[in-house]
Amino acid sequence: MLHRLLFQPADRHDALLPLLARLVFAATLLSYFWAAGLTKLGDGALGLFSPSTGAYAQIFPRQFEAVGYDASQFGLWHWAVTVAGTWAEFLLPLAIVIGLLTRLAALGMIGFIVVQSLTDLYGHGGIEHAETLGAWFDRIPDAAILDQRALWVFLLLVLVVKGGGLLSADALIARGRPGATAPRPA
């Protein structure tokens, strides 16, 4: 009885969960990903299409070293992956924060984090340093890969499951469609 009295109001406000997840993402990860994206931009107005050498070093570390840090040795595929990865660091977090195509953006960010983690482990040699990988159930919650990124992915999974919520661009678009009803709170 006491339990129901205390927590039943929270059940009625379940729609707040996506909004809070997006807020926590904005507060903790938005600037992280945008700062990382800025390091990958080339010079000038066309920097979005001309990645910096640092971008290639971050995304293809071992291959970039193998070609003597000369980006001109890379082909169209390396350029496309680098540009797409750079754009993803700006566009996916922005979509999550405003709640536009939230489920797809969150799923894209999960994929991004998986690729980022694998690159950190195998491309940058993190696998050789146990503290970078970390371990679960070890009482030390600050490893960069297994601990931190598991929390990031969990936060994003909330958005994959719940969507953007009532205060999102997704909800606004849904309300504006003829014959459509606003999304129901989960």
KOLTOR-882454 format. One record per residue (C-alpha): residue in one letter; x, y negated, z. Coordinates in Angstrom, 3 decimals. Layout:
N
{"A",{X,Y,Z}}
...
END
This chain:
186
{"M",{0.000,0.000,0.000}}
{"L",{2.735,-2.479,0.984}}
{"H",{4.813,-1.432,-1.999}}
{"R",{1.923,-2.079,-4.401}}
{"L",{1.143,-5.396,-2.748}}
{"L",{4.739,-6.555,-3.106}}
{"F",{5.499,-5.313,-6.599}}
{"Q",{2.224,-5.295,-8.524}}
{"P",{2.623,-8.991,-9.443}}
{"A",{5.979,-8.145,-11.018}}
{"D",{4.272,-5.557,-13.226}}
{"R",{1.966,-8.265,-14.578}}
{"H",{4.971,-10.451,-15.444}}
{"D",{6.902,-7.814,-17.354}}
{"A",{7.002,-10.200,-20.330}}
{"L",{9.616,-12.236,-18.451}}
{"L",{12.192,-9.471,-18.855}}
{"P",{13.071,-10.270,-22.504}}
{"L",{13.284,-13.985,-21.758}}
{"L",{15.576,-13.331,-18.794}}
{"A",{17.698,-10.941,-20.876}}
{"R",{18.118,-13.607,-23.568}}
{"L",{18.943,-16.209,-20.915}}
{"V",{21.592,-13.973,-19.331}}
{"F",{23.019,-13.268,-22.801}}
{"A",{23.193,-17.024,-23.516}}
{"A",{24.804,-17.738,-20.142}}
{"T",{27.414,-14.985,-20.277}}
{"L",{28.131,-13.863,-23.841}}
{"L",{27.089,-16.553,-26.336}}
{"S",{30.156,-18.755,-25.837}}
{"Y",{32.410,-15.673,-25.696}}
{"F",{31.351,-14.535,-29.160}}
{"W",{31.265,-18.040,-30.651}}
{"A",{34.768,-18.795,-29.345}}
{"A",{36.001,-15.535,-30.853}}
{"G",{34.303,-16.411,-34.146}}
{"L",{35.955,-19.844,-34.210}}
{"T",{39.394,-18.218,-34.087}}
{"K",{38.565,-16.379,-37.299}}
{"L",{37.524,-19.392,-39.381}}
{"G",{39.896,-20.647,-42.049}}
{"D",{40.759,-24.289,-42.580}}
{"G",{38.425,-26.893,-44.003}}
{"A",{34.812,-26.906,-45.077}}
{"L",{35.122,-23.507,-46.760}}
{"G",{36.587,-21.866,-43.653}}
{"L",{33.492,-19.658,-43.433}}
{"F",{34.592,-18.010,-46.685}}
{"S",{38.342,-18.120,-46.112}}
{"P",{39.223,-16.279,-42.906}}
{"S",{42.268,-17.273,-40.898}}
{"T",{45.239,-14.954,-40.701}}
{"G",{44.235,-14.436,-37.068}}
{"A",{40.954,-12.968,-38.273}}
{"Y",{42.752,-10.242,-40.186}}
{"A",{45.089,-9.662,-37.239}}
{"Q",{42.109,-9.217,-34.905}}
{"I",{39.983,-7.040,-37.168}}
{"F",{42.669,-4.976,-38.967}}
{"P",{45.652,-5.183,-36.579}}
{"R",{47.644,-2.147,-37.681}}
{"Q",{46.938,-2.565,-41.382}}
{"F",{47.809,-6.258,-41.202}}
{"E",{51.104,-5.423,-39.539}}
{"A",{51.767,-2.782,-42.214}}
{"V",{51.483,-5.391,-45.001}}
{"G",{53.849,-7.773,-43.205}}
{"Y",{51.044,-10.073,-41.990}}
{"D",{50.370,-11.129,-45.574}}
{"A",{46.600,-11.457,-46.091}}
{"S",{47.072,-11.643,-49.858}}
{"Q",{47.952,-7.937,-49.742}}
{"F",{44.397,-7.156,-48.651}}
{"G",{41.614,-6.595,-51.133}}
{"L",{37.977,-7.527,-51.491}}
{"W",{36.825,-4.949,-48.923}}
{"H",{39.058,-6.360,-46.163}}
{"W",{37.925,-9.902,-47.001}}
{"A",{34.224,-8.884,-46.970}}
{"V",{34.520,-7.051,-43.637}}
{"T",{36.382,-9.972,-42.092}}
{"V",{33.904,-12.580,-43.344}}
{"A",{30.906,-10.453,-42.330}}
{"G",{32.396,-9.860,-38.868}}
{"T",{33.060,-13.565,-38.445}}
{"W",{29.551,-14.541,-39.499}}
{"A",{28.096,-11.843,-37.234}}
{"E",{29.832,-13.436,-34.236}}
{"F",{27.874,-16.629,-34.892}}
{"L",{24.560,-15.484,-36.354}}
{"L",{23.659,-12.458,-34.229}}
{"P",{24.115,-14.242,-30.873}}
{"L",{22.195,-17.263,-32.183}}
{"A",{19.325,-15.018,-33.306}}
{"I",{19.225,-13.385,-29.877}}
{"V",{19.180,-16.686,-27.992}}
{"I",{16.333,-18.142,-30.059}}
{"G",{14.546,-14.791,-30.236}}
{"L",{14.546,-14.465,-34.026}}
{"L",{14.493,-10.882,-35.308}}
{"T",{15.498,-10.081,-31.764}}
{"R",{15.419,-6.298,-31.968}}
{"L",{17.511,-6.207,-35.141}}
{"A",{19.933,-8.823,-33.840}}
{"A",{20.392,-6.929,-30.563}}
{"L",{20.923,-3.679,-32.447}}
{"G",{23.447,-5.451,-34.678}}
{"M",{25.260,-6.769,-31.605}}
{"I",{25.408,-3.270,-30.144}}
{"G",{27.036,-2.056,-33.358}}
{"F",{29.377,-5.038,-33.265}}
{"I",{30.400,-4.258,-29.678}}
{"V",{31.044,-0.601,-30.534}}
{"V",{33.290,-1.598,-33.462}}
{"Q",{34.965,-4.276,-31.334}}
{"S",{35.649,-1.735,-28.585}}
{"L",{37.058,0.852,-30.985}}
{"T",{39.286,-1.803,-32.563}}
{"D",{40.504,-2.876,-29.122}}
{"L",{41.240,0.709,-28.160}}
{"Y",{42.771,2.075,-31.356}}
{"G",{43.810,-0.988,-33.346}}
{"H",{45.259,-3.038,-30.514}}
{"G",{46.591,-0.108,-28.484}}
{"G",{44.141,-0.327,-25.594}}
{"I",{43.769,3.449,-25.554}}
{"E",{47.363,3.600,-24.317}}
{"H",{46.424,1.531,-21.263}}
{"A",{43.998,3.341,-18.969}}
{"E",{43.011,0.110,-17.202}}
{"T",{41.676,-1.346,-20.473}}
{"L",{39.460,1.661,-21.162}}
{"G",{38.578,2.179,-17.536}}
{"A",{36.485,4.995,-16.169}}
{"W",{32.954,5.297,-14.952}}
{"F",{32.136,6.384,-11.393}}
{"D",{35.557,5.224,-10.186}}
{"R",{34.607,2.388,-7.753}}
{"I",{36.482,-0.186,-9.910}}
{"P",{33.905,-2.065,-12.005}}
{"D",{36.125,-4.394,-14.048}}
{"A",{37.498,-2.349,-16.938}}
{"A",{37.096,-4.252,-20.210}}
{"I",{35.658,-1.413,-22.255}}
{"L",{33.643,1.155,-20.306}}
{"D",{32.460,-1.121,-17.514}}
{"Q",{31.937,-4.570,-19.018}}
{"R",{30.766,-3.488,-22.429}}
{"A",{28.392,-0.896,-20.996}}
{"L",{26.641,-3.753,-19.185}}
{"W",{26.599,-5.815,-22.402}}
{"V",{25.042,-2.926,-24.322}}
{"F",{22.475,-2.309,-21.600}}
{"L",{21.435,-5.962,-21.699}}
{"L",{21.050,-5.716,-25.478}}
{"L",{19.108,-2.447,-25.191}}
{"V",{16.528,-4.292,-23.098}}
{"L",{15.999,-6.554,-26.122}}
{"V",{15.902,-3.648,-28.579}}
{"V",{13.158,-2.014,-26.490}}
{"K",{11.224,-5.111,-25.408}}
{"G",{11.809,-7.511,-28.298}}
{"G",{12.192,-11.254,-27.845}}
{"G",{9.238,-11.753,-25.533}}
{"L",{6.483,-14.335,-25.489}}
{"L",{8.825,-17.341,-25.598}}
{"S",{10.713,-16.478,-28.769}}
{"A",{10.791,-17.349,-32.444}}
{"D",{9.445,-13.837,-33.104}}
{"A",{6.333,-14.549,-31.011}}
{"L",{5.880,-17.949,-32.637}}
{"I",{6.045,-16.408,-36.105}}
{"A",{3.645,-13.629,-35.098}}
{"R",{1.117,-16.151,-33.779}}
{"G",{1.319,-18.121,-37.041}}
{"R",{0.478,-15.200,-39.319}}
{"P",{-3.156,-15.085,-40.472}}
{"G",{-5.035,-12.271,-38.773}}
{"A",{-2.140,-11.516,-36.456}}
{"T",{-2.367,-11.525,-32.705}}
{"A",{0.405,-12.559,-30.394}}
{"P",{2.619,-9.721,-29.145}}
{"R",{1.269,-8.083,-26.015}}
{"P",{3.500,-8.043,-22.985}}
{"A",{4.905,-4.557,-22.475}}
END
